Amino acid sequence: MTLKLLILLLLLTLAGIGIYHTQKPLPAGLSYRGNAVPLEEPVLLTDVTRHYQDGREVKDHEIFNEIFRLIEQADEFVLVDMFLFNSTKPDDVIHRPLAQQLTETLLARKAEKPELSITVISDPLNTMYGGTVSPWFEALRNGGIPVVETALRPLRDSNPAWSSIWRLCCQWFENNPDGGWLDNALGTRPVTVRSYLALLNFKANHRKVLVADEAGSLRAIVTSANPHDGSSRHSNLGLSFKGPAVIDLLKSERAVLAMSGADTTMIDRKISQASDATTKPEVPEMPRIAVLTESAILDQALAMIREAAAGDQLDLAMFYLSHRDIVEALMAAADRGVAQRVLLDANNEAFGHQKSGIPNRQVAMELVRAGIPVRWCNTLGEQCHSKLLMLRRVNGETELLLGSANFTRRNLDDLNLETDVWVSVAEQSPVAIRARRFFDEQWQKGPGDDPVMSLPYERWADESRLRYWRYRIMEATGLSTF
């Protein structure tokens, strides 16, 4: 009887921990929604990898070229918040050494301008949660550039089936970068068991943000691209912009620094200076921009889809699509007569490892059955990593939602840290034209064209009910990496 009671108490304790840590209050400043403010000097940045029928691969990549340019000309302030910041990559394909290039660019500018304030924020995955040492982080710190590895424990738990156990038994033990003996999935140095126990929490600072001063003001980039060698061939999107929205972006980044116990003095000063120098803007009908993080991204995506009417055009390009509210909203929009196009990664391969196709192939089956056209990006080892929702209204307005967030429960339900921007522009604006061109090229160039940018639904169709319900369980429980 005593043993049964102890087991019951243990189960109740684990259930209580799991419920609390999936519902607890968010740290201050998360799930941030900035006001719609004037969009100033926007530039849409694209990374596109094209595969030609003669076997050539041509990369037209702009995002990190622009990031490096902004760092190289900064005089006062640089803030970088990037999820993957390491050199892991498959051995059989040449990749751009983005982690090294970003590190060297930051160090070179700091050496040229010692008074320049630079802060780097990243995810502890890059050190396997303290189980190894990042050579790039160490080089930055040795060069006088602080690196903040985001504190993830204050976040809600996305995988409560494991995290409730981890919080009870394992979170108290510090990791040891010199005590590893297991193979390291992100490097060559061995790591500890504690690294993998932390990994199974499946939570992250997934943001990709840069802010730097330029010509007396601040410019920001919000993107889906990582400074990660193995990701350097991926297709991605980013938006570069100036104006009052940059202040909102800094406020959202201050929340991450504060949550992680880092010094916020410089970012506080920059927010104060920028706020003092900015009069309250009159918000025009367009162009406008709003900074969104965490579940505020979900709210905006659902608003765009649910407000779309017959005659409007919805286009979605997404690396992971699995959030049930989004899927159901897309199918409801189809019932209302909204024209749609959905371009997905086939979830076939990641950094040299084969994948099952979950969740995109299962969601694609639902969408196609609802009458929504779906195509797959034509990828050969790289990923179709963009996250773009585009609404083209009959009144001539184009709305874009883009940034770091996949449309999944983990990315949109206040579990990961994410940053997107929503913009409203005229259909003939350079940003709208570029966004349409980015989507249309991939959608329209299929087998028989050169280059081949996308493939019909039938190429990767998977209508297995078993795998469908596997996706549904993984999405609902958090027992997944998407």
C-alpha positions in Angstrom: 0.0 0.0 0.0 2.8 2.4 0.9 4.5 1.7 -2.5 1.3 2.4 -4.4 0.8 5.6 -2.4 4.4 6.7 -3.2 3.9 6.0 -6.9 0.6 7.9 -6.9 2.2 10.9 -5.2 5.0 10.8 -7.7 2.6 10.8 -10.6 0.6 13.6 -9.1 3.7 15.6 -8.5 4.9 15.1 -12.1 1.4 16.0 -13.4 1.4 19.2 -11.3 4.8 20.2 -12.5 3.8 19.5 -16.1 0.6 21.5 -15.8 2.2 24.5 -14.1 5.2 24.8 -16.4 2.9 24.7 -19.5 0.6 27.3 -18.2 2.8 29.5 -16.0 3.1 33.3 -16.6 5.5 34.3 -19.3 8.6 36.3 -18.4 8.0 40.0 -18.8 8.2 41.4 -22.3 7.5 38.1 -24.2 4.6 37.6 -26.6 5.2 41.2 -27.6 3.0 43.0 -30.1 4.3 46.4 -31.3 1.9 49.0 -32.7 1.6 49.4 -36.4 4.0 52.2 -37.2 5.4 53.7 -40.4 7.7 51.4 -42.4 10.8 53.3 -43.4 13.4 52.3 -46.1 12.3 48.7 -46.3 14.3 46.2 -48.3 13.2 42.6 -48.8 16.2 40.2 -48.7 16.1 36.8 -50.3 18.2 33.7 -50.3 17.3 31.3 -53.2 19.1 28.2 -54.2 18.4 27.1 -57.8 18.9 23.6 -59.2 19.4 23.3 -63.0 18.8 20.3 -65.1 22.5 20.0 -66.1 23.4 19.5 -62.4 24.4 23.1 -61.6 23.5 24.7 -58.3 23.3 28.5 -58.2 22.9 30.3 -54.9 21.6 33.8 -55.0 21.9 34.7 -51.3 21.6 38.3 -49.9 20.8 38.1 -46.2 24.2 37.6 -44.6 25.9 39.8 -47.1 23.7 42.6 -45.9 24.2 41.6 -42.2 28.0 41.7 -42.7 27.7 45.1 -44.4 25.8 46.6 -41.6 28.2 45.3 -39.0 31.2 46.6 -41.0 29.9 50.2 -41.0 28.4 50.3 -37.5 30.0 53.0 -35.2 28.0 52.8 -32.0 25.7 49.7 -31.6 25.3 46.2 -32.8 22.9 43.6 -31.4 22.8 40.1 -32.8 20.3 37.4 -31.7 20.7 34.2 -33.7 19.5 30.7 -33.0 22.0 28.4 -34.7 25.5 29.8 -34.5 27.9 26.9 -35.2 29.8 25.1 -38.0 28.2 21.7 -38.2 27.5 20.6 -41.7 27.4 17.5 -44.0 30.8 16.6 -45.4 29.7 15.9 -49.0 28.7 19.4 -50.1 30.6 22.7 -49.9 29.0 25.1 -47.5 29.6 28.8 -46.7 31.4 29.1 -43.3 28.8 31.5 -41.9 29.7 31.0 -38.2 33.3 31.9 -38.8 32.5 34.8 -41.1 30.0 36.3 -38.6 32.5 35.9 -35.7 35.4 37.4 -37.7 33.2 40.3 -39.0 32.2 41.2 -35.4 35.7 40.9 -34.1 37.2 43.0 -36.9 34.7 45.8 -36.4 35.3 45.7 -32.6 39.0 46.0 -33.2 38.5 49.0 -35.5 36.0 50.6 -33.1 36.8 49.6 -29.5 34.1 51.9 -28.2 31.4 50.1 -30.4 28.9 48.3 -28.2 28.2 44.7 -29.5 26.0 42.2 -27.8 25.5 38.7 -29.2 22.5 36.5 -28.0 22.2 32.9 -29.0 20.7 29.6 -28.0 22.5 27.2 -25.6 22.0 24.4 -28.1 25.3 25.7 -29.7 27.2 24.6 -26.6 24.9 21.5 -26.1 23.5 23.2 -23.0 26.9 23.7 -21.4 28.3 20.3 -22.3 30.9 21.7 -24.7 32.6 24.9 -25.7 31.7 27.0 -28.7 35.0 28.2 -30.4 33.0 31.1 -31.9 31.5 32.2 -28.5 34.9 31.9 -26.9 36.6 34.0 -29.6 34.0 36.7 -29.3 34.3 36.8 -25.5 38.1 37.0 -25.7 37.7 39.9 -28.2 35.6 41.9 -25.7 32.2 41.0 -27.1 29.7 39.6 -24.6 27.8 36.5 -25.6 24.5 35.7 -23.8 23.3 32.1 -24.0 19.6 32.4 -23.4 18.2 31.1 -20.2 15.5 28.7 -21.3 14.2 27.5 -17.9 11.9 30.5 -17.4 10.0 29.6 -20.7 7.0 27.3 -20.7 7.6 23.7 -21.4 6.8 22.4 -24.9 7.4 18.7 -24.1 5.9 18.3 -20.6 6.0 14.5 -20.7 9.8 14.8 -20.4 10.2 18.3 -18.9 8.3 17.5 -15.8 10.7 14.6 -15.1 13.7 16.8 -16.0 12.6 19.6 -13.7 12.2 17.1 -10.8 15.4 15.1 -11.2 17.9 16.8 -13.4 17.7 20.6 -13.8 19.6 21.2 -10.6 22.9 19.7 -12.0 25.3 22.0 -13.8 26.9 20.8 -17.0 30.6 20.3 -17.5 32.2 21.1 -20.8 35.3 19.0 -19.8 33.4 15.9 -18.7 31.9 14.7 -21.9 32.1 11.1 -23.2 29.1 10.9 -25.7 29.2 11.8 -29.4 28.3 15.4 -30.0 25.5 15.9 -32.6 26.8 19.5 -33.1 30.5 19.1 -33.1 33.5 16.9 -32.5 34.1 17.3 -28.8 32.2 14.7 -26.7 29.4 15.9 -24.4 27.7 14.7 -21.2 24.5 12.8 -20.6 23.2 16.1 -19.1 23.4 17.7 -22.6 21.0 15.2 -24.1 18.7 15.3 -21.1 18.4 19.1 -21.6 18.1 18.7 -25.3 14.9 16.6 -24.9 13.1 19.6 -23.5 12.8 20.8 -27.1 12.7 24.5 -26.4 14.8 27.3 -28.0 15.5 30.9 -28.6 14.7 30.6 -32.3 14.9 34.3 -33.1 17.1 35.7 -36.0 17.5 39.4 -35.5 20.2 42.1 -36.2 20.1 45.8 -35.1 22.9 48.1 -36.0 23.4 51.9 -36.3 23.6 53.2 -39.8 24.1 56.8 -40.9 22.9 58.3 -37.6 19.9 56.0 -37.1 19.2 52.4 -36.4 18.5 49.7 -39.0 17.2 46.2 -38.3 16.9 42.9 -40.1 14.4 40.2 -39.1 15.0 37.0 -41.0 14.6 33.2 -41.1 18.4 32.7 -41.8 20.9 31.3 -39.3 24.7 31.9 -39.1 25.1 28.1 -39.4 27.4 26.5 -42.0 25.0 23.6 -42.6 22.2 26.1 -43.2 24.1 28.2 -45.7 22.4 26.7 -48.8 18.9 27.1 -47.5 16.3 29.4 -49.1 15.3 32.2 -46.7 13.7 35.6 -46.4 14.5 38.7 -44.4 13.3 42.3 -44.1 15.6 45.2 -43.5 14.0 48.4 -42.2 14.4 51.6 -40.3 12.0 53.7 -38.3 10.1 53.4 -35.0 9.6 49.7 -35.4 13.3 49.2 -34.6 12.6 50.5 -31.1 9.9 47.9 -30.6 12.4 45.3 -31.8 14.9 46.4 -29.2 12.3 46.3 -26.5 11.5 42.7 -27.4 15.2 41.8 -27.3 15.6 43.5 -23.9 13.1 41.0 -22.6 15.4 38.1 -23.6 18.5 39.8 -22.0 16.5 40.4 -18.7 15.1 36.9 -18.6 18.7 35.6 -19.0 20.1 37.7 -16.2 22.3 39.7 -18.6 23.2 43.4 -18.4 20.6 45.6 -20.1 22.3 48.9 -19.6 23.4 49.6 -23.2 20.1 48.4 -24.8 18.2 50.5 -22.2 20.3 53.5 -23.2 19.7 52.9 -26.9 16.0 52.5 -26.4 15.8 55.7 -24.4 17.9 57.6 -27.0 15.8 56.3 -29.9 12.6 57.0 -28.1 13.6 60.6 -27.3 14.6 61.2 -30.9 11.4 59.9 -32.3 8.2 61.9 -32.2 5.0 59.9 -32.1 4.4 59.0 -35.7 1.1 59.4 -37.4 0.3 56.0 -38.8 -0.5 56.0 -42.5 -2.7 53.5 -44.1 0.5 52.0 -45.7 3.3 51.2 -45.6 3.1 50.0 -42.0 5.0 47.5 -39.9 4.5 45.8 -36.6 7.0 43.8 -34.6 5.5 40.5 -33.3 6.9 37.8 -31.0 5.7 34.4 -29.8 1.9 34.0 -29.8 1.4 37.5 -31.2 2.6 36.0 -34.4 -0.2 33.4 -34.3 -2.8 36.1 -33.6 -1.6 38.0 -36.7 -1.5 34.9 -39.0 -5.0 33.9 -38.0 -6.3 37.4 -38.5 -4.8 37.5 -42.0 -6.2 34.2 -43.0 -9.7 34.7 -41.4 -10.1 38.2 -42.9 -9.3 37.0 -46.4 -12.3 37.0 -48.7 -13.2 35.7 -52.1 -11.1 37.6 -54.6 -8.1 37.9 -52.3 -5.0 35.7 -52.7 -3.3 33.9 -49.9 0.2 32.5 -50.5 2.1 30.5 -47.9 5.8 29.4 -48.0 6.7 27.5 -44.9 9.4 25.2 -43.6 7.1 23.5 -41.0 3.3 23.8 -41.1 1.5 21.9 -38.4 -0.4 24.3 -36.1 -4.0 23.0 -36.0 -5.6 26.5 -35.8 -3.7 27.6 -38.9 -4.5 24.4 -40.8 -8.2 24.7 -40.0 -8.2 28.5 -40.8 -6.7 27.7 -44.3 -9.4 25.1 -45.0 -12.1 27.5 -43.9 -10.7 30.2 -46.2 -10.9 27.7 -49.1 -14.6 27.2 -48.2 -15.1 30.9 -48.5 -13.6 30.9 -52.0 -10.2 32.5 -51.1 -7.6 31.6 -53.7 -4.6 29.9 -52.1 -1.2 28.5 -52.9 0.9 26.6 -50.3 4.6 26.0 -50.9 6.2 23.6 -48.5 9.5 21.9 -47.7 9.1 18.1 -48.1 10.8 17.5 -44.7 12.8 15.0 -46.5 16.3 15.7 -45.3 18.1 17.7 -42.6 21.9 18.2 -42.7 22.6 14.9 -44.3 20.1 12.9 -42.4 16.9 11.5 -43.9 13.6 12.5 -42.4 10.1 11.0 -42.3 8.2 13.9 -44.0 6.3 14.7 -40.8 4.5 17.1 -40.4 4.3 18.7 -43.8 3.3 15.8 -45.9 0.4 14.9 -43.5 -0.8 18.5 -43.5 -0.5 18.7 -47.2 -2.8 15.8 -47.6 -5.5 17.6 -45.6 -5.0 20.8 -47.6 -5.2 19.1 -51.0 -8.3 17.2 -49.9 -9.8 20.6 -49.0 -9.1 21.9 -52.5 -5.9 23.9 -51.7 -3.1 23.6 -54.2 0.2 22.4 -52.6 3.7 22.2 -54.2 7.0 21.1 -52.8 10.3 23.1 -53.0 12.8 21.3 -55.1 15.6 20.8 -52.6 18.7 18.7 -52.9 20.1 18.5 -49.4 19.2 22.0 -48.4 15.9 23.2 -46.9 13.1 25.5 -48.1 13.5 27.4 -44.8 11.5 30.5 -45.5 8.5 31.5 -43.3 6.2 33.7 -45.3 2.4 34.4 -45.3 1.3 36.8 -48.0 -2.2 38.2 -48.4 -2.9 40.2 -51.5 -6.2 42.0 -51.2 -8.5 43.1 -54.0 -8.2 46.7 -52.8 -4.5 46.7 -53.7 -3.0 46.2 -50.3 -0.4 43.5 -49.7 0.2 42.1 -46.2 3.3 40.1 -45.4 4.1 38.1 -42.3 7.7 36.9 -42.1 10.6 36.1 -39.8 11.7 33.2 -37.7 8.5 31.4 -36.8 7.4 28.2 -38.3 3.7 27.7 -38.2 3.8 25.0 -35.4 2.6 24.7 -31.9 6.1 25.1 -30.5 6.8 28.2 -32.5 3.5 30.0 -32.0 2.1 29.0 -28.6 4.5 30.9 -26.3 7.0 28.0 -26.1 9.9 29.0 -28.2 11.2 32.6 -28.6 10.3 33.9 -32.0 10.4 37.2 -33.9 8.3 38.1 -37.0 7.3 41.4 -38.6 3.9 42.2 -40.2 4.0 44.7 -43.0 1.3 46.4 -45.1 2.4 47.8 -48.4 0.9 48.8 -51.8 0.9 46.0 -54.4 3.3 48.0 -56.6 5.8 48.7 -53.9 9.3 47.2 -54.3 8.7 45.0 -51.2 5.5 43.6 -52.6 6.9 43.1 -56.1 9.9 41.3 -54.7 7.8 39.1 -52.4 5.6 38.1 -55.4 8.6 37.4 -57.5 10.2 35.2 -54.8 7.0 33.1 -54.4 6.0 33.0 -58.1 9.4 31.8 -59.3 9.3 28.9 -56.9 5.7 28.1 -57.6 5.7 28.3 -61.4 9.0 26.7 -62.4 8.4 22.9 -62.1 9.7 19.8 -63.9 10.4 20.8 -67.5 11.6 24.2 -66.6 15.2 25.3 -65.9 15.9 25.7 -63.1 13.4 23.4 -61.4 12.2 25.2 -58.4 9.2 23.1 -57.2 7.5 19.8 -57.6 3.9 18.7 -57.8 2.1 17.4 -54.7 2.2 13.9 -56.0 6.0 13.8 -55.8 6.0 13.6 -52.0 2.4 12.8 -51.2 2.0 10.6 -48.2 -1.6 9.6 -47.3 -0.7 7.1 -44.6 -3.3 7.4 -41.8 -0.8 5.9 -39.4 1.7 8.7 -40.1 -1.1 11.3 -40.1 -2.1 10.4 -36.5 1.5 10.2 -35.5 1.8 13.8 -36.6 -1.3 14.8 -34.7 0.0 13.1 -31.5 3.4 14.7 -31.9 2.0 18.1 -32.4 -0.4 17.9 -29.5 2.0 16.5 -26.9 5.3 18.2 -27.9 7.0 14.8 -28.4 8.6 16.2 -31.6 11.4 18.5 -32.8 9.1 20.6 -34.9 
